[in-house]
């Protein structure tokens, strides 16, 4: 009997002593062709979930292909940041020795709550204070890296820490700031069913943490209420 592809991937991860939490990237342990196999495996198991929900998959034309669609969506779209390597980003030296505040945003972000797999929809702003040794990246690349980080089951607090860590490692700035504001559909659809509440949080690194005036400048420029 063939070993499930998910088990093969897990065994590789464990053999290297690595973790595989919901918001971890495990692309280094996925071999060519295995994502297609993973979609098939998830489809088979999602079929069992639908059957356990007492849905007639044989006669309900609306849900006949739902398991396949959900499996493909999870692996290749909503959670692709787990299975695909970091997007290729061209870095170039700071030839002009730029050392002024740069702000990117708002960047639209889409993720899913790792507690309930409900959507998280929001926007974020990234502030960078480069130095003469920084590696600069194009504006669109900030959006690509953000999407890669957010396309995993996440909680917002950890997501922007991961994003900040990734960008600091790539750009090597004197300081980096990330602010994210988002709607959490686990509050809209269930529980308190509050449609108005948003969550806003921030991560400050380097000079943004040390310099209160710079931090205030960044926060005033993004202007959350009108941005």
Secondary structure, DSSP 8 states (H G I E B T S, - for coil): ----HHHHHHHHHHHTT----TT---GGG--TTHHHHHHHHHHHHHHHHHHHTT--TTT-TTTTTHHHHHHHHIIIIITHHHHS------EEE-TT---SEEEEEEEEEEEEETTT--EEEEEEEEEEE--TT-EEE-HHHHHHHHHHHHSSEE-HHHHHHHHHHHHHHHH--SEEEEEEEEEEHHHHSSTT--SS--EEEEEEEEHHHH-HHHHHHHHHHH-TTT-
